[in-house]
């Protein structure tokens, strides 16, 4: 349609990789595009099925703070169609972490992969053999595993409080491909922003609040944050 806004994304390969993973986890999921002021880049935000927010910043400038379905945007990128898909702003119902954050610690990429693989092994074993000899539902097992504190990091400052990193966050950066190739080295930064904890990898970040704060009751008038 003449005059219709474009999506503005130039980092098609990066955005496509991010969107493809989102659609694989949930074909109906939405993605929120937020231009990064003065940077000529756009932050793509989404919520994974296990209640973690993920973000990847790509080249290009979206036409504003807009929400569309990930599948629709992926289809536009794959067909080299520059038009913005139909807006679904009413479907975004989650707050975002504050922009300002502070670093706490750096964790080797290999350590996060090890933690994720150990969790996957524990889930397979529990599903096959039960827990304490008792069969447990797959959903209950998964949720208990995701709520598990995968590691605790302590800031260098003597007064800094330990920061708990849940398995939800670890699975977020690993399963979204934010650590890069399997043989890649490097580190992931643990950061804190208010009540949020984030893992910032080489190719994207995952953020989560405390497990007790994750249940957000959406309201029709809930504003974007």
N, C-alpha and C positions, 0 to 999 in steps of 0.2 A: 504494500500500500504506500502511495506517495506520501512522504513526510513522516512515515513511521520511524521511531527511534531505532538506532542500531545497538547491538550489545556492547560494542566498543572494545572487545577483547582482541588483543594482538598475540598474546601467548597461547596460541591454539593448542599446541602439543601439550603444554603444561596443564592448561585448563581441561583438555580432553582426558588426560590421564586421571585427574582428580574426579571429574564427573563420572567417568566409566566405573570407577570403584564405588562411588556412591550409589549408582544405579544398580550395581550388582548386589549390594547389601539391601537396598530397598528401592524397587522400581518407581515408587510414587514419591520419593523424597524431593524436597525443595532445596534450592540453593539461593543464598542471599549475596548479592553483588554490592560491594561498598567501595567506591573510589578512594584511593589513598591520596590525600591532599598533597599537591605539589610534586608527586612522584611519578605520574604517568602510569600508575599501576592500579590494579583492582584486587581487593581481598574477596575471596570466595569463601563464604561461611556455610556450613551445613551441620546437621545434627545426626549422629550415627544412631542406629537402633538401640545401642547400649548406653544411651543418655550422655554422650560426650560430644562437645562441639569441636569441629575441626575446621582449619582454615589454611588456604594456600593463596599466596599472592602472586598474580601473574601480570604480564605486560598488557597495557591497554587501559582505557578509561571508560568505565561503565557510565551510562547516562544518568546516574543518580543511585540512591539507595533503593534497590529493587529486588524483589524475590520472584523467581520463576521455578518451574520444575526442572530438576537436573536432567531428566530424559529429553525434554524439549530443547534445552540449551545445547546438550551434547549433539542432538540431531542437527541443529543449526550449524554447529562448528564442523561436523563431519561433511556437511553438504556445501560448505563455504558460503552459507547464507548469513549475511551480516545483520539481519533483522533481529530485534529483541523478541523473544517468545512472549506469549500472553503473560501478563503480570499476575502473580498469585500472592500479593503482599499480605493478604489476610491469613495465609497459612503459616506465616512465621510467628511463633508464639513464645520465643525464648529470649531471655536477656543475654547480652554479650558481656564478656569480661571487660573491666576497665582498660583503657588504652595504656595507662601507666602501669608498669610492672617492674619487679626487682629480681635480679638473678639470685639464686640460692646455691646451686651446685651444677657441675657438669658430669654427666654419666657417659661412659663409653658406649658407642652404638652396639658393640658386641654383647655388653652386659644386658641391654634391653632385649636383644634378640634371645639371649639365654633365658631370661625371665619369661618371655612370651612362650617359648618352646616348652619350658617346664610346666607352665600352666596348661598348655594344650595337652601335654602328656597326662597330667593329673586328671583332666576332664575325661579323657578317653578311658583311663583306668577306672575312674569312679562310675562312668556310664556302663562299663562292662562288668565290673565286679561289685558295685555298690559301695556304700560307706559303712564300715563296721559290720559288714555282712548283710546290710539292709539295702534293698533297692531304693533309689532316689530318682525322682523325675528329672529329665534332661533340663527343663527350664529352671528348676530349683538349683540344680548343680551349677548351671551357667551363671545364674545371678549371684550365688554365693561366691563363686570364683571371681567374678568381676568386682565384687565389693571388697575382696581381699586386699589388704595393704601390701603392695608388691615390694616397696622399699621405703625407707625413712632416711631423709637427708637433713643434715644440720648445717645452717649457715656458718660462715667463718666467724661472724661476730659472736662474742661470748654470750650476749643477751638474746641472740636469735633463737626462736623456737623451732624445734624439729618440724619438718614438713613431710606429711604422709602422701605418698604417690600410690594411687589405686591401680589395680590391674586394668581398670577401664581405660585409663590414660595410656598405659603401656600398649594395650591392644589397639588403641586408636592410632598411635604413630606407626606401629608395626604393620597393621593390616591396611592402612591407607598408603603404604609405600613411602612414608616420609623419611625413612632411614636410608633410602637409596638402594643400590644393588646389594645382593647378599654378602659379597666379599668386601663391601665398602668399610673403611675405617671412619674415624671422626667421633664426634661427641654430640650428645643431646643436652640442652640446657634446661634445668628445672627452674621455673620462674613462679613468682607469686604476685597476684594482682587482687588486692582486697581479700575476699573469701575464696578466690579462685586459685587453682594450681594448674600450671601448664607445663607441657613437655614440648620444647621447640627443637625440631629436627632440621636437617639440611634442606628438606623439601616441603615442610609444612609443620603445623603445630596442632596439638590437641589440648583442650581446656576442659576442666570439670570443677564443680564445686564439691563441697563435702557431700557424702552420700545422703545424709539426712536432709540436705537442702535441695536435692535434685528434683523432687516431685513438685512441679509447678502446675497449678491449676489454671489453664488458659481462660481468659475472658475475652469476649468479643471486642471490647474496647481496649485490650492490652496493647500499649504502644510499643513500637520498635525502640530498642535501646542501643 
